[in-house]
């Protein structure tokens, strides 16, 4: 077995100077050569000898590129590629083979491989593929601080950040969805900062925060004398953000009449201020956000279907805080430092048991609620150490732990692992047992214990 090449701890994408590469090959000599060659270029490398090991490393290592041999036992490179596409859509996969035939290249291309190289591997060609893959993954250092406001070490959030970075340099419209308080406006700002529009304005407006007539004037502007009280012309936010980005927050609350007008703007790239006789061309990127289910609104005829498809070209769904609990200590530390800098006072800290209370809470208000609780705790704590009792008081009945026990978590992991093996093998128990390195009888017992029927996976 080739040992894994050591790599630095997982970090935010913007802090990785080069990137992470998962290398998969059943030839130990080539595996070692590729690891040394890519490691010398500054990449973090994990090297494994089978597709099963690669799939096990995928959620832990979070690679930006997978380089895999095409011909391997049990599961070949095409099978691995398809499973990666299911688990991590958009992750680049580069296929290698000693049998560089035209059918191989055609199959690799049709299966969605990023590239195809034949052995012996040409170093410059390999590095060119790797550099291009890192650019697609959003690791090319164009704007170093594009996502510094987003504090995370969550794999789910890293996936969202990767999608944001990939779409940033296009003018593709993005719909950000997720519960209130999950950071949709921060994501919109990050996309703007990573784009070629970064030097122009970023403007945000909450579509539910003002009456219809005022919202119309704010978005599209009006001419002097257009209505009573219009003593001067007013430039709308579409014009203010010309060349930049406009965030339409809570788009699901936009009145129907304005939805029709917005649709026309998106179709024609021009606006007509209220009272104007001539349209005004605009070059404004639109990002929209909502905590509501727009499909439900469309079924209830509260949101136009044609507008939905104009806005929802790329959808990035931000997870609730309860789905990324590993971020809570990081966020709390960041908030404590921010508050200390604002107040010019000594930074307070949470007792370990108090942090456990915060991590276990459900957080229906997500990051926004967590921030408010931290501010409250800092303001009311009589000592530098914030106690667990103070946290429980501020959170109230929600403080009861919702984290699963170790036993329950292990059972859930085992069930998911067995399901994944059956999905990979199409319900073939013998093949799944080989991938799990268990004998067939034991594997059947495991399936029975977790009430999994192989026939359901065929």
Secondary structure, DSSP 4 states (H G I P E B T S, - for coil): -PPPPP-PPP--GGG-SS-EEEEE-S-HHHHHHHHHHHHTTT-EEEEESSHHHHHHHHHHH--SEEEEES--SSS-HHHHHHHHHHHSTT-EEEEEES---HHHHHHHHHTT-SEEEESSPPHHHHHHHHHHHHHHTT-S-S-TTTTTT-----HHHHHHHHHHHHHHTS---EEEE-STTS-HHHHHHHHHHHSTTTTS-EEEEETTSS-HHHHHHHHH-B-TTSSTT--S-B--HHHHTTTSEEEEETGGGS-HHHHHHHHHHHHHTEE--BT-SS-EE---EEEEEESS-HHHHHHTTSS-HHHHHHH-SEEEEPPPGGG-GGGHHHHHHHHHHHHHHHHTSPPPEE-HHHHHHHHHS--TTHHHHHHHHHHHHHHH-SSSEEPHHHHHHHHGGGGS--PPPHHHHHHHHHHHHHHHHHHHHTT-HHHHHHHHT--HHHHHHHHHHTT--GGGG-
